[in-house]
Amino acid sequence: MNRTVVKTFKHKVGKNQFVIIKIFQKAISKVRHGNALASNAVNVKIFKKPKLRKV
């Protein structure tokens, strides 16, 4: 069973704002004969929200 939990936090230091992403995941592979592969690879994409214009 594969399980992934993702938690994101915003942390501000001075004028800079950082995004902290914590990824907890688990991959299990079982076989009786042959090869098995359990991968914990992660693909992360970060999108920037467009700023709203003030009229």
Distance bins in CASP14 RR format, pairs under 12 A and 6 or more apart:
PFRMAT RR
TARGET T0000
AUTHOR 0000-0000-0000
RMODE 2
METHOD distances of the structure
MODEL  1
1 25 0 0 0 0 0 1 0 0 0 0 0
1 26 1 0 0 1 0 0 0 0 0 0 0
1 27 0 0 0 0 1 0 0 0 0 0 0
1 28 1 0 0 1 0 0 0 0 0 0 0
1 29 0 0 0 0 0 1 0 0 0 0 0
1 30 0 0 0 0 0 1 0 0 0 0 0
1 38 0 0 0 0 0 1 0 0 0 0 0
2 24 0 0 0 0 0 1 0 0 0 0 0
2 25 1 0 0 1 0 0 0 0 0 0 0
2 26 1 0 0 1 0 0 0 0 0 0 0
2 27 1 0 1 0 0 0 0 0 0 0 0
2 28 1 0 0 1 0 0 0 0 0 0 0
2 29 0 0 0 0 1 0 0 0 0 0 0
2 38 0 0 0 0 1 0 0 0 0 0 0
2 39 0 0 0 0 1 0 0 0 0 0 0
2 40 0 0 0 0 1 0 0 0 0 0 0
2 41 0 0 0 0 0 1 0 0 0 0 0
2 42 0 0 0 0 0 1 0 0 0 0 0
3 23 0 0 0 0 0 1 0 0 0 0 0
3 24 0 0 0 0 1 0 0 0 0 0 0
3 25 1 0 0 1 0 0 0 0 0 0 0
3 26 1 0 1 0 0 0 0 0 0 0 0
3 27 0 0 0 0 1 0 0 0 0 0 0
3 28 0 0 0 0 1 0 0 0 0 0 0
3 40 0 0 0 0 0 1 0 0 0 0 0
4 21 0 0 0 0 0 1 0 0 0 0 0
4 22 0 0 0 0 0 1 0 0 0 0 0
4 23 1 0 0 1 0 0 0 0 0 0 0
4 24 1 0 0 1 0 0 0 0 0 0 0
4 25 1 0 1 0 0 0 0 0 0 0 0
4 26 1 0 0 1 0 0 0 0 0 0 0
4 27 0 0 0 0 1 0 0 0 0 0 0
4 40 0 0 0 0 1 0 0 0 0 0 0
4 41 0 0 0 0 0 1 0 0 0 0 0
4 42 0 0 0 0 1 0 0 0 0 0 0
4 43 0 0 0 0 0 1 0 0 0 0 0
4 44 0 0 0 0 0 1 0 0 0 0 0
5 21 0 0 0 0 0 1 0 0 0 0 0
5 22 0 0 0 0 1 0 0 0 0 0 0
5 23 1 0 0 1 0 0 0 0 0 0 0
5 24 1 0 1 0 0 0 0 0 0 0 0
5 25 1 0 0 1 0 0 0 0 0 0 0
5 26 0 0 0 0 1 0 0 0 0 0 0
6 19 0 0 0 0 0 1 0 0 0 0 0
6 20 0 0 0 0 0 1 0 0 0 0 0
6 21 1 0 0 1 0 0 0 0 0 0 0
6 22 1 0 0 1 0 0 0 0 0 0 0
6 23 1 0 1 0 0 0 0 0 0 0 0
6 24 1 0 0 1 0 0 0 0 0 0 0
6 25 0 0 0 0 1 0 0 0 0 0 0
6 42 0 0 0 0 1 0 0 0 0 0 0
6 43 0 0 0 0 0 1 0 0 0 0 0
6 44 0 0 0 0 1 0 0 0 0 0 0
6 45 0 0 0 0 0 1 0 0 0 0 0
7 19 0 0 0 0 0 1 0 0 0 0 0
7 20 0 0 0 0 1 0 0 0 0 0 0
7 21 1 0 0 1 0 0 0 0 0 0 0
7 22 1 0 1 0 0 0 0 0 0 0 0
7 23 0 0 0 0 1 0 0 0 0 0 0
7 24 1 0 0 1 0 0 0 0 0 0 0
7 25 0 0 0 0 0 1 0 0 0 0 0
8 18 0 0 0 0 0 1 0 0 0 0 0
8 19 1 0 0 1 0 0 0 0 0 0 0
8 20 1 0 0 1 0 0 0 0 0 0 0
8 21 1 0 1 0 0 0 0 0 0 0 0
8 22 1 0 0 1 0 0 0 0 0 0 0
8 23 0 0 0 0 1 0 0 0 0 0 0
8 44 0 0 0 0 0 1 0 0 0 0 0
8 46 0 0 0 0 1 0 0 0 0 0 0
9 17 0 0 0 0 0 1 0 0 0 0 0
9 18 0 0 0 0 1 0 0 0 0 0 0
9 19 1 0 0 1 0 0 0 0 0 0 0
9 20 1 0 1 0 0 0 0 0 0 0 0
9 21 0 0 0 0 1 0 0 0 0 0 0
9 22 1 0 0 1 0 0 0 0 0 0 0
10 16 0 0 0 0 0 1 0 0 0 0 0
10 17 1 0 0 1 0 0 0 0 0 0 0
10 18 1 0 0 1 0 0 0 0 0 0 0
10 19 1 0 1 0 0 0 0 0 0 0 0
10 20 1 0 0 1 0 0 0 0 0 0 0
10 21 0 0 0 0 0 1 0 0 0 0 0
10 46 0 0 0 0 0 1 0 0 0 0 0
10 49 0 0 0 0 0 1 0 0 0 0 0
11 17 1 0 0 1 0 0 0 0 0 0 0
11 18 1 0 1 0 0 0 0 0 0 0 0
11 19 1 0 0 1 0 0 0 0 0 0 0
11 20 1 0 1 0 0 0 0 0 0 0 0
11 21 0 0 0 0 0 1 0 0 0 0 0
11 22 0 0 0 0 0 1 0 0 0 0 0
12 18 1 0 0 1 0 0 0 0 0 0 0
12 19 0 0 0 0 0 1 0 0 0 0 0
12 20 0 0 0 0 0 1 0 0 0 0 0
13 20 0 0 0 0 0 1 0 0 0 0 0
17 48 0 0 0 0 0 1 0 0 0 0 0
18 46 0 0 0 0 0 1 0 0 0 0 0
19 44 0 0 0 0 0 1 0 0 0 0 0
19 46 1 0 0 1 0 0 0 0 0 0 0
19 47 0 0 0 0 0 1 0 0 0 0 0
19 48 0 0 0 0 0 1 0 0 0 0 0
19 49 0 0 0 0 0 1 0 0 0 0 0
20 46 0 0 0 0 0 1 0 0 0 0 0
21 42 0 0 0 0 1 0 0 0 0 0 0
21 43 0 0 0 0 0 1 0 0 0 0 0
21 44 1 0 0 1 0 0 0 0 0 0 0
21 45 0 0 0 0 0 1 0 0 0 0 0
21 46 0 0 0 0 1 0 0 0 0 0 0
22 42 0 0 0 0 0 1 0 0 0 0 0
22 44 0 0 0 0 0 1 0 0 0 0 0
23 40 0 0 0 0 1 0 0 0 0 0 0
23 41 0 0 0 0 0 1 0 0 0 0 0
23 42 1 0 1 0 0 0 0 0 0 0 0
23 43 0 0 0 0 0 1 0 0 0 0 0
23 44 1 0 0 1 0 0 0 0 0 0 0
24 40 0 0 0 0 0 1 0 0 0 0 0
24 42 0 0 0 0 0 1 0 0 0 0 0
25 38 0 0 0 0 0 1 0 0 0 0 0
25 39 0 0 0 0 1 0 0 0 0 0 0
25 40 1 0 1 0 0 0 0 0 0 0 0
25 41 0 0 0 0 1 0 0 0 0 0 0
25 42 1 0 0 1 0 0 0 0 0 0 0
25 43 0 0 0 0 0 1 0 0 0 0 0
25 44 0 0 0 0 0 1 0 0 0 0 0
26 38 0 0 0 0 1 0 0 0 0 0 0
26 39 0 0 0 0 0 1 0 0 0 0 0
26 40 1 0 0 1 0 0 0 0 0 0 0
27 36 0 0 0 0 0 1 0 0 0 0 0
27 37 0 0 0 0 1 0 0 0 0 0 0
27 38 1 0 1 0 0 0 0 0 0 0 0
27 39 1 0 1 0 0 0 0 0 0 0 0
27 40 1 0 1 0 0 0 0 0 0 0 0
27 41 0 0 0 0 1 0 0 0 0 0 0
27 42 0 0 0 0 0 1 0 0 0 0 0
28 36 0 0 0 0 1 0 0 0 0 0 0
28 37 0 0 0 0 0 1 0 0 0 0 0
28 38 1 0 1 0 0 0 0 0 0 0 0
28 39 0 0 0 0 0 1 0 0 0 0 0
28 40 0 0 0 0 0 1 0 0 0 0 0
29 35 0 0 0 0 1 0 0 0 0 0 0
29 36 1 1 0 0 0 0 0 0 0 0 0
29 37 1 0 0 1 0 0 0 0 0 0 0
29 38 1 1 0 0 0 0 0 0 0 0 0
29 39 0 0 0 0 1 0 0 0 0 0 0
29 40 0 0 0 0 0 1 0 0 0 0 0
30 36 1 0 0 1 0 0 0 0 0 0 0
30 37 0 0 0 0 0 1 0 0 0 0 0
30 38 0 0 0 0 1 0 0 0 0 0 0
31 37 0 0 0 0 1 0 0 0 0 0 0
31 38 0 0 0 0 0 1 0 0 0 0 0
END
